[in-house]
Amino acid sequence: MADRVTLCECFARDGLQHEPEFVPTDTKVSTVDSFVAAGFRRIEATSYSHPDRVPAFRDASELLAKVPRADGVAYKATCPNPRAVQRALADLDAGHGADELSLLVSATEAHTERNLRTTRARQWANVTEMARLAGGRFSLVGVISMALGCPFEGRVDPGLVAEDFGRFADLGVTLVTIGDTTGLGTPATVGPLFARLAAEYPDVPAVAHFHNTRGTALANCVAALDAGCRFFDSAFGGVGGHPAKIGYGTGMTGNTCTEDLVNLLETTGVATGLDLDLVLAASARCEQALGRPLHSMVARAGFGLLPEGVSL
């Protein structure tokens, strides 16, 4: 197993997009502040989605102007189309831009149509144009949704995912996120895919982005870790899923739960670089922000036994 990993905290974007009610900007900022305090160095802050289609992020520019800026902390914003990149560039020119941009594709035509209202071919043309527009001013993160199965089309060919990964690599991305968007992956499919991607593209790390729809998220994280993955996405409280107005998942569609993933990693000797006391404080802040208990086991029970010689 790896002895150190990097977690990207996704509560403020992938977590909140599933919420039916708009979360006030200052409330979002307070959660992000708690993530920075806990030691997260990659934070998915917002999305430049169309505000009518995904109203949860109608405050994208205002949020980025208010989040705390600290050395070594990178904020990521999702960009579904070229217009989104133009908005990101305007914010950057105004002095409060994102550090990273996520560029989205889906492994299946049906999900591409449902989520992005286009075809795979047109979305790849969009992504190519988006990378050109970005002009080297951001770190680019490719995202492949439905990489481990699709609720509309069923099984996804790992060869197609590898091909999409290569197309992103050719565009000069820093990372490529492998999204198990509706929690259809299992360790038996995750491990071989991540091992294949590491072998075929050793210079471009894959990011494990799992959803816990069927209770496999942590097991899938272990499978990815064993296959050499060093980068993981998660969200406090296990919240999130598809945008509230765009349905393509059922059940509890949330992300890998940050608190529980940190516990799994740290208790097995894999360092996250996070302050565990402040992780629990951030967990409580997220529950306060949404006004309800969330889905973290660790939030209820506390962290487990750390390896000998390691302490909070």
N, C-alpha and C positions, 0 to 999 in steps of 0.2 A: 504494500500500500504506500501511497504518497505520504510524506511527513508534513506537508504544508499545502493548503489550498487557498484560493481566493473566492470569496462569496460576493455576489452582487445582490444587494437588497432591493427587491422589486415591489415592496408594499405600495409605494406612492404611485406606481403606474399599473403594472399588471394586477396588483392587488385591488386597487380602487376602481378599476374599470368595470368590475362586476357589480359595484354598489348601485342600487337604484336611485339613491338620492345624492346630490352633489355635496361633496365634502369641502367645507370652506378652505380657502387658500391658506390662511394663517394656521389652521389646524394641520394641514399637510406639511407646512413648513416646520411646525413643532415636532412632527414625527421624524422628518428628515434630520433635524437638529439632533434628535436622540440617536439616530443611526450614525451620524458623524462622531458623536461623543463615544459611542460603543466601539468605534474603530473600523467601520466599514470604509473601504477605499474605492469601491464602485457602487454607485447608487443609481437605480433607474428612477428618474425623477418625474417624468411626464411624457406626453405624446403630443405630436403636432397633428393629430387627427382632426378631421373637420368637426367643428364644435356642434353642428347639428346632428351629426352621426354618432359622435362619442362625446356627449356634453360633459362628461367627468373631467375633461382636460381643456375646457374652454379658457382656463386661466394659465395655460402653459407658459406664456411669456412672463406674466406676473409672478408665477411661482419661481421661475429661474432667476428673476431679479431679486427674490427675497431669501433664497436658500443660503445657508452659511457657506462661505468659501474657505477652504483650508488646504494647505499644501498636501499634495498626494491624494486628494479626493477628487474623483472623476464622476461627473453627472452625465447620465445617458438619457437621451430622448428618442422616442420611436418616430420614424418617418415612413408613412405608408406610400408617399408619392412625391414627385418633384416639387410640387407646391409646398409640401412640408419642409423640404430642405431649404427652399427659399426663405421660409419663415425662420428656420434655424439660423441661417446666415444673417438675417436682419437682427436677430437677438444677439448674435455674436458681435456684429458691428456696433450694437448699442452697449456692449460691455457686460452682458449677462447671459451669454450663450451656454449651450451644453458643451461638454468635452467629447462625448461620444454620440454617434447617431446609429440607431438600429435600422437596417434596411430589410424589408420583409418580403419573403416569398413563401408559398405553401407547396408542399410536395404533391398536392392533389388539385385537380381542376375544380372539383365541386367545392372545396373549401376556399379556393381562390375566389370563386364567384361569390360565395356567401360572405366572406370577410372583406374582400377588396373590390368586389364588383367589377372584375376584369378576368382575363384569361392568364394562364401561366406565361404564355409567350409575351403578352403585353406587359405583364408585371416584370419579367426579366428585362424588357426594354426600358421600363421605368427605372428599375434598379441601376442599370447601366448609366442612364442619364443622371440619376441621383448621385452616383459616385463621381461623375464628371463635375456636376454642380458643386459638390462639397469641396473640390479643389485642394485636397490635402489639408484642410483647415480643421478637421475633426479626425478622431480615431473612428473608423467604421467597423460596425459589427453586423455581420450577416446573420439572418435569422431564417431557419427552415422550420416552418410550422408543420404539424401532422407528420413528423418524421418517423414516428413509430406506429402509425395506424391512424385511420380516418373514420369518423362515424358515418360518412357518406359512401366511401369507396372501399372500406375494409383495409386489408393488408397493404403496406407500402413497400415497394421494392427497395432494399438497402442500396442497390446499385444506383438507383435514381437519386437517393439522398447523397451518395458519394459524388455523383456527377454535379449536383447543385452545389455541394461543398466546394468542388473544384472551380466552378464558375465564380463563386464568391472569392476564392483565393486569387484567381486571375484579376479580379477587380481591386486587389490590394487591401482587403479587410484585415483587421488585426486579430479578430476572433470570429468564429462561426457558432451560433447557438443552435443546438439540436433540440427542437421543441416537441415534447410529448404532450400535445395541446389538450387532449381530452383523456389522458391517463390510460392509454391502451398498451403502453410498453410494459414489458416484464424484464427481469434480469436476463432471461434467455435471449431476448432480442436486443437489449441495451448493450450488454457486454460485447458481443461480436461486432455491433455497429461501431462502437467507440474504438475498439481495437483496430478495426479496418481503417477508420478515418485517421487514427494516429499513425498507422503504417503508410498510408498513401499520401498524407499531407503533414509531415512531421514539423513543418515550420509554421503551421497555422493551428493554434489550439482550438479544440472543440469545447463548448460550454454546455453543461448538462442542465437543461431546463425541463423539469418534470412537474406534472400535475398529479395530485393525490386522489383523483376521482374514484379509483378502485383500490385505494390503500397500498399502492406499490411504490410510492415516491421514494421513501427512504431506502427500500431494497434496491431500487434502480440506481440511486446515488452510490450505493456500495458497489454495484456492478460496474458503473462508470469509473469509479475510483480505482477499482482493481484493474480496469483496462487502461489506466494511465491518465484519466481526466484530472485536471487540476483546477478547473473553473466551474462554479456552480451558481445557478440562480435560485433564489428562494424568496419567500415573503413572510413577514411576521404574521403569526396567527393562522398560517395556511390559507389566507384569503385569496380571492381572485378568480380568474377564469375569463370567459369570453365577455366582450362588452355587453352592458346591460340591455342594449337595444338590438343586439345581433346574436341570436341564439344558435349555438351549434354544439352544445354539450348538455348533459343531464346529470342529475345528482350533485354531489359536492365537487365542484369543478376547480377548487382552489389549488394554489401552488404548493410545492414542497414547503413545509413549515420551517421557517428559519430557526426558531428556538430548538426544535427537535433535531434538525440537521446539525446545528452547532453541538448539541449534546452528543449525538452519535459520533461526530468527528473527534471532538476533544476527549471523550472517554475512551476512544480507541487509539489515542496517541497521535492524531492528525491535527496539527495546529491550524487555527483559523486567524490568529492575530487579533482576536477580539477580546474585549474586557467582558467577562461573563456576568459580572454584577450589572454592568451597564446594558448588556443584552437583555437581561430581565427587566431593567427599567424601561428600555425601549418597547419591550413586549407589553408592559402595563400601559405605556403611553398610547400604543396602537389600539388597545382595547378601549381606552378612554375616548380616543378619537372617533371610534365607530359606535360607542355606547353599548357594547355588549361583550360577553366573553367570546373569545375566538377559539380556534381549534388546536391550540398547542397543548400537548401533554405536559411539556416541561413548565409551561406557565402555571399549571396546577400543582406539579410535584417537585419542581426545582431540578437542578442538574444532578446527574448521577455521579458515581465515583470516578474521579480523575486518576490517571496513571500515577504511580508512586513518584513523588518528587515534583509533581505539578499541583498548583493550587490556584484558587480564584484570585 
